[in-house]
Amino acid sequence: MGVSVKRIQWDHFLGRISIYNIKKGIKYLKKNGIGEFALKMTERFKKEDVKYAEWFQNNKATAEELNRQRKTNFSYSPKISIVVPVYKPPIQFLSEMIESVQNQSYTNWELCLADADVKSKESAIYELQESYARQDKRVKYKILNKNAGIAQNTNAAIQMADGDFIGLLDHDDLLAPGALYEVVWAINQNPEIDVLYSDEDKVNTKTKEHFGPNFKCDFNLELLRANNYICHFFVVKKEIAQGIQGFQKEYNGAQDYDFIFRCIESGKRVCHIPKVLYHWRVHKDSTSENPDSKLYAFDAGKRAIAAHLKRSSIKGKVSHTKDLGFYKVEYELTERPLVSLIVSSDSNNPKLSLCLHTIIEVSTYENYEIIIAVKANRKSEIESCIEPLDFIQNPIKLLPCEDTCNYSQIMNAAALGAAGEYLLFVDENAKVVTSGWIETLLGHCQQKNIGITGGKIYSPDNKIQCAGYVLGGPALATSLFHGMDKKYSGYMHKANLQQNVSAVSSKLMMIKTALFHEIGQFDIQLESYVKDIDLCLKARQVGFCVVYSPYAEIYLIKQGQSKNKINNKEIDKKLENDRVILKKRWGQVLDTPDPYYNINLSPCKGDYSLKSL
C-alpha cells in the first residue's frame, strides 16, 4: 500500500503513470549529483502553457476522420510492409502492437513478424502470432532459426516483405490508426518521395497516457548528425532498403540510425509528416525510459555517424555529449584560408578593446585579419582606443565610412575591403569565450552546400539571446531559446546541438565572401535583425544552407543606459518599416511554416512550446 501511495504522488508530479521515472531519476541523481539533477528536473518539468495530454486528445484523428480516410480512393495505393523483429515481448504489448496495425484506416498493408525466440513454438507468443495470422492473411510471421541480433532479425522480416514500401515498428510500440493513410496521402502528393518520417510521442505501459512528444523539423542533415531525431515512424521504398542491403549488424543498438543514414544517402526526396503517428512505449527495459540500459547503443550511434561522414567524403571527429544519444561533430578543416573578422564601431567604445582582446587571446585559428568599419568622424577615437593593443600577428585595418552610413552600409563597406575567403561578422560588444570558435564556424562553412554559419549568443545575465531564428509570427522571426538560462539545453537539447536553421544573427555570423557579394550583401534599407533574416533567406534562395553551432559562443557585454523615449520611438518605427519590407519581399516564405521548426509549435516564443488549442 505504501508503494502505491508514493507512486500516485510521483505520478501526479510527473504527469504520467510510471514508477520507472522515479528509478530513472534516482539513477541520474547518483550519477550526476544534486546540482545536475535539480537542473534536469527544472528544465524537464517546467510549466507548459499547453499540456501535451490535452493537445493530443484534441488533435488525434476522430472517428469521423478515420471513416473518411477508409473511404478515400487514392490514385496510387502502394502496399506498405510493416516489419517487426520480435523477441520475447510481454504478450499484451505484442497483441496491442499487432492490433494497432490492424486498426489502420488504410488497408493495403502487411505485417511481417520475424520471431527470433527459437523456443517460441512452445510459448503463448507463438500461439498469439499464429492466431492473428490465421484470422488475417495480411499478418505474416516466421520463427527464425536463431537470434542473430536485432539487425539480422529485422533483415529477416524485410525478406518476408513484398510491399512497395517498408515501415519500421518495434514489437512493443503502437501506430496511430491513421499512420499509414498519412504516409500514402503524402506519397500521392509527391510520387518522387523515397523516405518518410513522422512526429512521435511516448505512451505508458497501460497506453492510457501520452507524453514526451517529439515534434520534428523537416529534413535537417546537420541535426541528424547530432542526434537520430528522425527515429519513428520511418518508411522507405523497399527497393532502397534492399539496395543498401538492409541493416548492418555491426551497428546493433543503433541499427536504425545507421539504416536511416544510408537510406537518405540513397534516396532523393525525404518527406516529414508533422503529425504524431507513432507511440513509443515506455517500460523498464526500453531505451526511451532508461538510456543507461543500452549504453552500447550510444557507442554504435557514434560509429554510425562516423561511417556516414566517411561515405560522404567528409572528415570529422564524432564525440559524445553529456546527454546520451546526442553527439558533437567537429569538422576537419580541408584548408586554412584567410578569414576576415569584421567589427563595426561608431564611437570610442571601451567594450571594443575587450572584444579585440578576447579575439586575440582566445582564438586558436591564426590566419585571420581584423577590419574595423568606423564612421570617418570617429576614426581618430578608434585609433586611440586600439593603439595600446599589440596586434603584430593580426594587424587591424581601420576602414573609414561616410558619416551618414547606416549599420548595413558600414558592414558592406568593410566586406568590400576584406581580403579573406570568408567573412566573420562580430558584434563590437562581443566577448569571445570559446577558443576554437573560428575553426567551428569554418568547419561548417567550408562545406559546399553551407553558405552561412552562426554561433550561440549570450546576454550579460547568462541568458541565451540568440541560438538561430525561427520564422513566422507577428515579429516575422524570433530568436530560438531567447531568455533561457544558458545552463539549460532546451527542447530535445536543441540549444546545444548543431543544426540547420532558417537564419542566424550577424552578431556572430560567418559567410562565404563570394556568396555575400553574389546575393547583394546586407540590404542598406534594413538595419535591425531583419537585415540578418533577409541575408540568410537570400542565401537559401540560391541553394545554400544556414547552420547554427552551439560550439562558437560569445557574450554580449553589458550595454550602456537606455536611450530616451524619443529615440526608442524612432527605433520602433524603423523596426516596423524593416518588417514591412521583409514581409513584402519574403511574404510567401514567411507565411509558410518554418521547415526547421514544426507546424504544431508556436513560432512566437521560439522555445518549442505547443500552439494554443
Order of alpha helices (4+ residues) and beta strands (2+ residues): alpha-alpha-alpha-alpha-beta-alpha-beta-alpha-beta-alpha-beta-beta-alpha-beta-beta-alpha-beta-alpha-alpha-beta-alpha-beta-beta-beta-alpha-beta-alpha-beta-alpha-beta-beta-alpha-beta-beta-beta-beta-beta-beta-alpha-alpha-beta-alpha
